[in-house]
Amino acid sequence: MVSLIGSSMTAFAFAIWVWEITHQATALALFHFFAQIPQLLITPIAGSIVDRMNRKWLMIVGDAAGGIVTFTVLLLYLTDNLQLWHLYLAFAVKCTFEQFQELAYSASISKMVAKHEYSKASSLGFLAGHGAIIVAPALAGILYGIIGLVGILIIDITSFFLAIATVIRTHIPQPETTKPITGDRTNILHDINFGFKYIFSRPSLLILLTLTAIFWFIHDIGEAVYKPMILEISGDDTKLLGSLFLVSGIGGILGVLVINIWSNKQPRIYGVLLGMVGAGLSKIIFGLGRIPLIWMPAQLCSSLHFPLLGSSIDAIWLTKVKPEIQGRVFASQSMILLVASAGANLIAGPLADHIFEPAMMQGGSLEPLFHNLVGTGKGSGMVLMYVLSSIGLLLVGLTGYTVKILREVEVILPDYDNVN
């Protein structure tokens, strides 16, 4: 969480900087897109590496690489050489190493805690993420005016050292490896195909992954315009944006607390579908609300559902996939989700800047139909995009309840330790 606070402060400060110099949703969305492309290329190989190498040291390498990249950005800024494309490249390199780190972390959970605690253990990852969301934007907003971008980058670099020290002191059991990594092209291709074959041979897991990918594709279209939408509507009020992130973090932590306190005996798939429906409904209200008095509680309710959604999905995969092959299977899962997210980030910015925003200006093609719903003028097109994507999230969740093979995924597939 300490490391995430430092990284989130940097990301928040850079997002404001990019918006100030471009005022384009596309420029912000491209941050995520350029970060995801190298992740897509490296993920299949990363899964094989995670299954064959020491997962603890992979986590350490991920943090170390993040620190080096941030230090490089700091040097560029101090010498007045920092440009927008530098940030795109930096995020791409940083996220590539983070992919190894996240796969190693995810695949380590099943060796560290009992099976019935998978949901709770996974929810702690959301606790770290949402805890960072609470602290980082507020700190970035306050400290930016005091110590500037240089100070924030130094804090970020320091946080990486704290994260590395924590991992070094933690015992992380290793699963039995099936065979060593070799440079043989046949073995590498076999490892890349292994995860996909595993998933495609299990229809229930495939449908769960398909539903999840559709959900995140629609979600990320709305998420890509979230920051520019708020900034445009509020007249570049960064304090309001920071406050919404603060509320989002609080909602996420409340969701984690509910998961860890409430002993739910229902199948985990219902946590997945409830999380999707709840997030969709909350985001619809957020998009239609035009004042912070509505935005704040809607954001709280929306964020509350994501730990339930995410930890339930994680627990299903951890329970059904053997620890020694989780790296490769989770890499294939991650690759499909990355394709969905990258596609969303690639199209969301141009849709906002060139289609929805012009269409919702006075006299625009969509303005007569939706002006009573989302208003007219700057930011209204992005609001309409956000509302439509939120309706899509609700429909995805409701559709999941109608698919029997998905509802019974935990019955159809045996747990990995019950397979003969």
Stockholm file with secondary structure:
# STOCKHOLM 1.0

chainA/1-420         MVSLIGSSMTAFAFAIWVWEITHQATALALFHFFAQIPQLLITPIAGSIVDRMNRKWLMIVGDAAGGIVTFTVLLLYLTDNLQLWHLYLAFAVKCTFEQFQELAYSASISKMVAKHEYSKASSLGFLAGHGAIIVAPALAGILYGIIGLVGILIIDITSFFLAIATVIRTHIPQPETTKPITGDRTNILHDINFGFKYIFSRPSLLILLTLTAIFWFIHDIGEAVYKPMILEISGDDTKLLGSLFLVSGIGGILGVLVINIWSNKQPRIYGVLLGMVGAGLSKIIFGLGRIPLIWMPAQLCSSLHFPLLGSSIDAIWLTKVKPEIQGRVFASQSMILLVASAGANLIAGPLADHIFEPAMMQGGSLEPLFHNLVGTGKGSGMVLMYVLSSIGLLLVGLTGYTVKILREVEVILPDYDNVN
#=GR chainA/1-420 SS CHHHHHHHHHHHHHHHHHHHHHCCHHHHHHHHHHHHHHHHHHHHHHHHHHHHSCHHHHHHHHHHHHHHHHHHHHHHHHTTCCCHHHHHHHHHHHHHHHHHHHHHHHHHHHHHSCGGGHHHHHHHHHHHHHHHHHHHHHHHHHHHHHHHHHHHHHHHHHHHHHHHHHHHTSCCCCCCCSSCCCCCHHHHHHHHHHHHHHHHTCHHHHHHHHHHHHHHHHHHHHHHTHHHHHHHHHTSCHHHHHHHHHHHHHHHHHHHHHHHHCCCCSCHHHHHHHHHHHHHHHHHHHHHCCSHHHHHHHHHHHHHHHHHHHHHHHHHHHHHSCGGGHHHHHHHHHHHHHHHHHHHHHHHHHIIIIIIHHHTSTTCSSHHHHHHHHCSSTTHHHHHHHHHHHHHHHHHHHHHHTCHHHHTHHHHSCCGGGCC
#=GC SS_cons         CHHHHHHHHHHHHHHHHHHHHHCCHHHHHHHHHHHHHHHHHHHHHHHHHHHHSCHHHHHHHHHHHHHHHHHHHHHHHHTTCCCHHHHHHHHHHHHHHHHHHHHHHHHHHHHHSCGGGHHHHHHHHHHHHHHHHHHHHHHHHHHHHHHHHHHHHHHHHHHHHHHHHHHHTSCCCCCCCSSCCCCCHHHHHHHHHHHHHHHHTCHHHHHHHHHHHHHHHHHHHHHHTHHHHHHHHHTSCHHHHHHHHHHHHHHHHHHHHHHHHCCCCSCHHHHHHHHHHHHHHHHHHHHHCCSHHHHHHHHHHHHHHHHHHHHHHHHHHHHHSCGGGHHHHHHHHHHHHHHHHHHHHHHHHHIIIIIIHHHTSTTCSSHHHHHHHHCSSTTHHHHHHHHHHHHHHHHHHHHHHTCHHHHTHHHHSCCGGGCC
//
